[in-house]
Amino acid sequence: MGKLDGRVAIVTGGGRGLGKAFCMGLAAEGARILAATNEPVGLDQAIEEVRQLGTEAESLLVDVTSDEDMKKMARYAVDRFGRIDILVNNAALYYGLRRKPFHEITSDEWDVVMAVNVKGLWLSTKAVYPYMKEAGKGKVINLASEVFFTGSHGFAHYVATKGAVVGLTRALAIELGPDNICINAIAPGFTDTEGSRTIADVARYDTSKTPLSRLGTAEDIVGAAIFLSSDAADFITGQTLLVDGGRAMH
């Protein structure tokens, strides 16, 4: 029996990389999955792999920066599965993001990263909130990053968004708590994913400052999401859990 049997999870950015790993991990624990993403490449294959785990899975193409798309996503999940128990706010602008000095980042670049990484999280949470409130329980998991704690050269816009994720997680924990909705953040360290390989040479990443002496994998992050989605985390909210092999400690 899985920890999440009978529950319904929405994973934004769920078609590849870390998002796909979340879909697979939650499904392996019995959750039914809606992978919501703006990227169709590989999505059908990802959904088929989730279904092979013996659970129901659907996909939906959406723009997380669109209020109407996020409402459509929540309605689709309820129409298809009857409920929403878990939301994993994984969608973020990271894949192919160029490092550059802060004074060379354009206003347009800044705005689009903020829109996807922060506004998208706010809109998706707002969209599922009425259904979780009606059910009397819910779990929301946001993706922050170790870079909020350490900084990262040439990534001022991205780091700023991940700081906003931590702040928004704390603010929403206060507002959602009375409705028995827990909202927490996971802050991965640099992880070997498709996205990471577009911005750095993962084979050359320096792990000398990582106590566990290796690079993280997508599967390393999934366990935290399963835990925070489960009944075992019913009294945990507003927290940010670093999953980085001990590289940053707080």
N, C-alpha and C positions, 0 to 999 in steps of 0.2 A: 504494500500500500504506500503510495507516494505522499509526501508532505503536503501537496497541493491538489490532491484529488478533487475533481468537481469544480475547481475554480477557473476563472477566466482571466487571462492576462493579455493586456495590450502592450506591445513592445514597439516604440517608435524607432525608426531607423533599423527595422528588424530584418532586412534582407541579406545583410552580409556582415562580415567582421564580428565585432563584439555584439552587435544586435542579434545576429544569427545565433551566436553562442548563448545569449540569454533565452532566445526562443527554444533552443534545443534543451537547455538545462531545466527550464521551467516545465517544459513538456514531459521530460523524463520523470518529473515528480508528479505528473498527472494533470497539469493545467492544460486547458484549452487555450489556443493561441490566436491572437490577431496581430499579424505583423503589418504595421503601418509605415509606409516609407514613400519618398518621392523618387526612388531609384528602382526602376524595373529590372535592371540587370541582375540576373541570378536569383530573382525573387521566387519564381516558380520552382526552381530546384530546391531552394531553402524550405519552402512550404512542404514539398514532397518529402524531404528528409525528416521534417518534424512529424508528419503524418505516419511515417514508418515507425515512429516510437509508440504508436498505438493511440494517439490522441487526435482530436479534431483541430484543424488549423485552417485559417483563412488569411488572405492578404488584402490590402487596400492601399491604393496609391493616393497619397495626400501631401499637402504642403503644411508643415507644422506652424508656419507663420500666418496661416489663414484661419481666422476665427470660425468661419463656416465649415472649412474642412475638418477642423477638430471636433466640431459638433457632429458632423457627419460620421466621423470615426467612432465616436461614443455611441451614437444611435445604431450604427451598423453592428457593433459588438453586442449591444443589448438585443437587437432584432435577431441576430444569428445565434447567440448563445444564452440569452435571457438575463445576463448580469455582467457586471464588471467588478472584479475583486482586486486586481493588481494592475497598476500602470507603471511601466518602466520607461522613464523619459531618457532614452538613449540617443535620440537623433541630435546630431551636432555637426557644425561645419568644422571639419578637421581634415578629412580626406583631401590631400593635395594642397593644403593651406601653406602658403609661402611664408617663410621667415623673412622678416625685414625690420630694420630699426623703427622704433615707434614713430619717429618723425617722418618716415616715408610711407606709413600706412595711410591710405586715402580715406576720406570720409565715407565713401561708398563701401569700401572694404570693411571698415569699422562697423557700419550700420548693418550689413548683411550678417556678419558674425554675431552681433548682438541679437538680431532678429531671430535667427535660428536657435542659438544656444540658450537664450534667456526668454525672449518672448514666446518661443515655441513651447518651452516647458510650462510657462504660465498658462498659455491657452489650452494645452492638452489637459492640464490638471483642472482647470476651470470647467472643461467640457465633461470630464468624468465625475466631477464632484456631486452633481445632483443624484446620480445613480448610486454612488457609494453612500451618500447620506441617507437615501431611502432604504438601502440595505442595512444600515446601521453599523457598517464596518468597511474598511478598505485599506489598501497598502499602496503607497506611491514611493517609487525609488528613482531618485535623480542621479544623473552622472555628473559628478564634479571631476576633479583631477588633482593629483599630487602637486601640479604646478601652482595651485593656489597657495600652497604652503612654502614652496621653494622658489617660485618665479621661474622664468624660462626666457633666455635671450631671443629676441626677435619675434616674440609671440605675445606682445602686450595686449592685443585685442582678445586673443584666445584666453589668456590668463585672467583678464578682467571678467570675461563671461563666467569662468569657473568660480571666481570669487562671488559673483552674483548668484550663482546656483546655490552656494552654501548659505548666503544670506536669505535667499528666497525660501530655501528649505526650512530655515529656522522660523521665518515669519509665518509661513503657512502651517507649520506644526502648531503654533499657538492658535491659529484660526480654525484648523481642522480637528484639533484635539477633542473639543466638545461633541463632535459627530463620530468619535471613535475611529477616525481615519489617521493612520500613522504615516508620516512622510519623512524619509531619511535619504541621505546621499551616500554614494560610494565614490571614493576618490582613487582611481587606479593610478599606479605609477606608469612609466613608459612601458607599453605592452606591445608585444609582437602581433600586430594585426595588419590587415590590408591597408588601413589608413596610415598607420605608423610607417609602413614601408614606402609610402609616397612622400614622406617628409624627412626621413633619415635612413641611414644605413644601419639596420638593426644589428647586423653582425659585428659592428664596431662600437656598439653602445657600451659605455664604461660601467661595469657592475661592481667596481671595487668599493663603492660607498653603500652597496646594498648588502645588509647582513646575510641574506640568503643566497647571495653571490650568483644570481642569474637574472635574466630578463623575464618579465611576467608574460603569461599567455592569456588568451581570452578565457580559457577554462578556469584559470586562477581567480577570475573576477566573478564567475557565475555563482560560486558557493555563497558569497555574501548576499547576492540578490535572492537566492532561494531562502536563505535564513531570514532576511528582512521581509520577505513575502509570506512567511509561515506564521503559525500561531505562536511559535517560540519567541517571536519578536513583538508580541502584542503590547508590551509596556515600554517600547523603544520608539521615540519619535524626536525629530529635530536634530538628529545626530549625523555626523559625517565620518564614515568608516574608511580609513586609508587601507588600500590593498596594494602594497608596493614592495613587499619583501623586507619591510623595515627601513626603507631608505629615508623616510621622513617620519618622525615620531612626535606625538602630541598627546 
